[in-house]
């Protein structure tokens, strides 16, 4: 009981959720895809049709009134019957607890029968409407809808072990030292060899080890954290852009190009938009 109470107290505290796309779709188009590893999680509710999913080499055949979660970074293939294609609701989202992806890239497909399919469809309809309608509180309501359905999927599928695995996985505690080092040394050159040495791994083993847990390579993670820090400094301080580039260990020209590739805006335009 003490362990379950500890998990209940700790997990929601660091949970962050971002929704990038929500849609209801009928028909063959848009489902069939081969050999992709998206950077976002996919959540589906199937209402009609036949088809299959191959995730990390394992074959699944989702059926009507089933929900499924396809974790980011997993190798995914999908096929639906051209004569009886899937009708589906879907949501693309990011979810982390602290720095840790909620669904690791080496995991399975989370697939289950909905115990109350009418409720799931109604909630998904509300999520679609909120996402496309917008408004001052739509984001909060949309996140509430998605969290409710994710909880239903994990509960209806008997995936309660995800919480035990999440809290007890020793790999995460070991990798935590690497993440702390990255955070502390963002302004310095970052070498794979130094990061690998923290967990006593050869760099050739460290890179896939890191990606298995975090869903991205170490250098992709470093770039993302540098861009996060740059966004914070641009939004909340008056530090000159050249100094911000120095603070995250980059030449100004390279920083400007990389920042625009991440955000679609130059550093100065981003600062103007967020003030």
N, C-alpha and C positions, 0 to 999 in steps of 0.2 A: 504493500500500500504506500509506503514512504516513497518508493521509486516512482510509482505512477503519479503521485502528487507532485514530485519534483519535476517530472516531465511536463505535467500540466502547467506548472508555473513558469518553466523556462522557455518552452517552444514558442508560444505566441509572442513573447516579449521581443524577439528579434526577427519576427516574420515580416518580410516585405513581399509585396505582390504587385506586378505590373501587367496590364492587359494591353496587347498591341493590336488585336483584331478579333472580331466576333461576327459570325454570319450563320444564316440558315441557307442550305443549298440542296437542290434536287438535281439528279441527273448524273451522267457519266463524266462530264467535264469537271476538272479540278481535283479529282481524286487520284487518278493513276499517276504514279511517280516512281522513280527507281533511284536507288543508291544515293540518298540524301541524308545529311546529318544536321538538321536545323539547330539554330542557336537558341530556340525558344521551345517551351513545352507545348504540346497540343492536347486539348481536352475535347472529346467527342461524345455526343449522344446520337445513336443511330435509331431512326424511326422506321425505315423501310429498306429493302434491298438485300443484295448478297455481294460478298467480296472477301478479300483477305488482306492481311498485313503481315509483313515479315520485319521483325524488329530484332536487331543484333543476331540475325540468323535463325530465329525461332518463328514458326508460322502460326498465325492466329486467324480465326474466321469470325469477326464480330457479327452479331445478329441484331435484328430489331429489338428495341427496348434494352439495349446494353450501353453502358458508359465505358470509356477507356481514356487512359492518360498515357501519352507517348512522350517520354522524357527527352529533354534537349540533349543534343550530342549523340543520341543513339543512331545507329545505321538503320534507315527506314526504307521500305518498299511498300507500295500499296496498289491494289487492283480491285476493281469493282466490275460486276457483271454488266455488259453493255445492254442486255435485254431487261435486266432487273437491277438498275444501279442503286447505290445507296442514296437515301435521303437522310441528311444529317445536320445537326447543329454542331458548330465547333468554335473553339476559342484558342487563340495563341496567347501564351502568357509566360511571365518569368516569376519564379518563386524561390526565395532564399530565406534561410534562418541565419542571421548574421552574414557571414561570407559564404556559407555552405549552400550549394544548390539543394533544394528540397528533394528532388528526384535525380539521383546521380546518373551519369551517362552510361554506366555499365549495367544499369538495371533492366528490368523486364518491362513488358507492357502490362499496365494495370487495367484489367478487363473484368467487368462484372455485369450481372443482371441487375437492373434497377428495381428495387423492392417497391417503389412507387413511381412508375414511369410517367404518370400524369403530372405529378409534382415536378419531376425533373424537366419535362417539356415546358411546363408553365414557367418555371424559373429561368430556363434558357431563353424563352420568348421575352421575358422581362429584361434579361441581360442584353439581348440583341437590341431591344428598344432603347435601353439606357445608353449603350455604347454609341449608337448612331444619333440619338437625340441630343446628348450633351446636357449641360446645365450645371449649376454650382455644386450640387450634391450627387450628381450622377456617378462620379467616380467611386464615391464611398458605397453607394448602393450596388454598383456593378461588382465591386470587390466582394461585397457581402454575398451576392448571388453566386459568384464563382466559388468562394470559400465553402458555402453551403453545399454546392454540388460536388466539390472535391471531397469533402467530408463524407457525403453519401456514397461516393464511389469507393473510397477506401474502407468504409464501414461495411457496405453491402458486399464488397468483395472479400472481406475478412483479412484486409491488409494491415491489421493493427501492428504487425511486426515492423512496419516501416518506422514507427516511432522508436521502438526498442533498438533497431538497427542504427537509426540516426543518432541516438544519444550514446550508444555504446560502442560505436565503431572506433577502434583505436587508431586507424589510419588518419582519421580527422584530427585527433589530438596530436599526432606526430607532424602532420602537415601544418598545424597551427603555428609552429615555430617558423616555418617558411613564410607564411602570410604575415606574421608579425615583423619579420626581417624586411620584407618588401615594403610594408607600410612605413617602417622607420627609415628606410634608405631610398625612398622614391627619387630623391634629388641626386643620387649617385649612379654611376654606370652599373648595370645589373648583369651579372654573368651567370649563365646556367650552371657552370661548375661550382660557383659559390653556393647557389641555392641547393644543388644536389648534395653538396657536402653536409649541409645542415641535417639531412635525414640519412646520411651515410649511404648514398646510392650513386652508382655511375650515372653520368648525364644521360646516356642512352636508355637507361631504365627509368630515370627520374621523370623525363618528359611524358611518357605514356602513363606513368603512375599519377602524376599531377593532373593530367587531362581526364583520367578515369574518374577522379573525385570531383574536380572543379568544372569539367565540361569544356575547358579551353586549355591551350598550352600555357606554360609559365610566362612566356613573353607576351602572349595575347592578354593574359591577366595583368601583367605589369602595365601595359599600354592603357588598359581600361582603367586601372586605378589612378594612373597619371592624369587621364582625361577627367575622371571624377574629381580629383583634387583641383585641376584647373577650373572646372565649372564652379566649384565652391568658391575659389578665390576670385573669379570674375564676377560672381553674383553678390558676394558679401564683403568684398574689400575694394580698395582703390589702388591696389598694387599694380604698377605698370605691367603691361603684357610681356614685355621683355624680361622683367624680373620673375614673372610667373613661369616663363619658359625655363629660366635658370633654376627655379625652385624645384622643378620636376625633372631636372637633368637633361634638358633638350636645347638644341639650337633653335633660335626664334623661327627661322624659315620652316624647319621641319615640324616644329610644334604647330605652327599655323596650318600647314597642310594636313597634318594628322588630325587636328581638332576639327577642321571642316569636314574631313571624311567621316568622323564620328557623329557630328551633330548637324551637319548641313549648313552650318553658319561659321563665319570667321570669328575669332575670339572677340573682336571689338563689337561685331553685330550681336553675338550672344550676350555680352555684357549689357548692351543697350536694351535688349529684349527682356532681360531678367531683372531690370532695375525698376 
